[in-house]
């Protein structure tokens, strides 16, 4: 049994029908009901501060190390060969001649400079950003212990909570770092009532996840599309 890796999940349950009482008048239902909520006071209690997990950045670091090592080794070998009385390598002579002859506004010079700047900025971004966006830090309830929750697992837990609400036919949960987006389809009950129950159930679910920074909640409920 494998867990889904995408933080957006969808599941459906079979429709449940209720007989209409004789003499009752059914008013036309809404087509959609939605609202956004910020974390309540109970959800904002984090129990301590927990920073994000930092990625080791092994692949960029390994690629950069290999490139620098290869270039430095080749240049050092050429310099040692010239010191020993051998002519310099053709690539170094060609490069020196080209740099001496080409003006600074040459297309190839500008393209090489732009590529170097882009690579440098990319490496700086990798150095100052933590990465691991799919891992949500949890409350540090125990000193010296750090824990994280996968976004896909958190979305799965909230989806199971939402599908248990009466009137929900299907639900999709998108788990972000600062916001949880829930889109549900309700085939009976008033949409505002279903949304209120979803707000209560999912608010409790978010609190019980134990996240260091509980995300806000956005709930949208609509009727299933009419066939034909």
LINRAMO-V861485 format. One record per residue. RES is the residue in three letters. SS is DSSP state (@ for helix, = for strand, . for the rest). NEAR is the number of other C-alpha atoms within 10 Angstrom. Layout:
# LINRAMO-V861485
res,ss,near
RES,SS,NEAR
RES,SS,NEAR
This chain:
# LINRAMO-V861485
res,ss,near
UNK,.,3
UNK,.,4
UNK,.,8
UNK,.,12
UNK,.,12
UNK,.,14
UNK,.,18
UNK,=,18
UNK,=,17
UNK,=,15
UNK,=,13
UNK,=,13
UNK,.,11
UNK,.,8
UNK,.,12
UNK,.,11
UNK,.,9
UNK,.,6
UNK,.,5
UNK,.,9
UNK,.,8
UNK,.,6
UNK,.,6
UNK,.,7
UNK,.,8
UNK,.,8
UNK,.,6
UNK,.,6
UNK,.,12
UNK,.,12
UNK,.,12
UNK,=,16
UNK,=,17
UNK,=,16
UNK,=,13
UNK,=,14
UNK,=,14
UNK,.,14
UNK,.,17
UNK,.,12
UNK,@,7
UNK,@,10
UNK,@,20
UNK,@,15
UNK,.,16
UNK,.,18
UNK,.,14
UNK,.,13
UNK,.,12
UNK,.,18
UNK,.,14
UNK,.,16
UNK,.,17
UNK,.,14
UNK,.,13
UNK,.,13
UNK,.,13
UNK,@,9
UNK,@,9
UNK,@,13
UNK,@,13
UNK,@,11
UNK,@,11
UNK,@,13
UNK,@,12
UNK,@,12
UNK,@,11
UNK,@,12
UNK,@,12
UNK,@,12
UNK,@,12
UNK,@,12
UNK,@,12
UNK,@,12
UNK,@,14
UNK,@,12
UNK,@,14
UNK,@,17
UNK,@,15
UNK,@,12
UNK,@,14
UNK,@,13
UNK,@,11
UNK,.,9
UNK,.,8
UNK,.,11
UNK,.,12
UNK,.,15
UNK,.,15
UNK,@,9
UNK,@,9
UNK,@,12
UNK,@,12
UNK,@,11
UNK,@,11
UNK,@,11
UNK,@,11
UNK,@,12
UNK,@,12
UNK,@,10
UNK,@,9
UNK,.,12
UNK,.,12
UNK,.,11
UNK,.,9
UNK,.,9
UNK,@,11
UNK,@,12
UNK,@,15
UNK,@,13
UNK,@,12
UNK,@,11
UNK,@,12
UNK,@,12
UNK,@,12
UNK,@,12
UNK,@,12
UNK,@,12
UNK,@,12
UNK,@,12
UNK,@,12
UNK,@,12
UNK,@,14
UNK,@,11
UNK,@,12
UNK,@,16
UNK,@,15
UNK,@,9
UNK,.,11
UNK,.,15
UNK,.,16
UNK,.,14
UNK,.,14
UNK,.,19
UNK,=,19
UNK,=,23
UNK,=,22
UNK,=,23
UNK,.,23
UNK,.,20
UNK,.,16
UNK,.,10
UNK,.,7
UNK,.,6
UNK,.,8
UNK,.,14
UNK,.,17
UNK,=,18
UNK,=,15
UNK,=,17
UNK,@,21
UNK,@,21
UNK,@,18
UNK,@,22
UNK,@,26
UNK,@,23
UNK,@,16
UNK,@,25
UNK,@,24
UNK,@,15
UNK,@,15
UNK,@,27
UNK,@,21
UNK,.,13
UNK,.,17
UNK,.,16
UNK,.,22
UNK,=,27
UNK,=,22
UNK,=,21
UNK,=,22
UNK,=,23
UNK,=,26
UNK,=,22
UNK,=,25
UNK,.,19
UNK,.,15
UNK,.,10
UNK,=,17
UNK,=,22
UNK,=,19
UNK,=,25
UNK,=,19
UNK,=,32
UNK,=,22
UNK,=,24
UNK,.,19
UNK,.,18
UNK,.,12
UNK,.,15
UNK,@,25
UNK,@,17
UNK,@,14
UNK,@,24
UNK,@,25
UNK,@,14
UNK,@,16
UNK,@,24
UNK,@,20
UNK,@,13
UNK,@,16
UNK,@,24
UNK,@,22
UNK,@,15
UNK,@,18
UNK,@,21
UNK,@,20
UNK,@,11
UNK,.,15
UNK,.,22
UNK,=,24
UNK,.,25
UNK,.,22
UNK,.,27
UNK,.,22
UNK,=,19
UNK,=,20
UNK,=,19
UNK,=,20
UNK,=,21
UNK,=,26
UNK,=,21
UNK,.,19
UNK,.,15
UNK,.,9
UNK,.,5
UNK,.,4
UNK,.,3
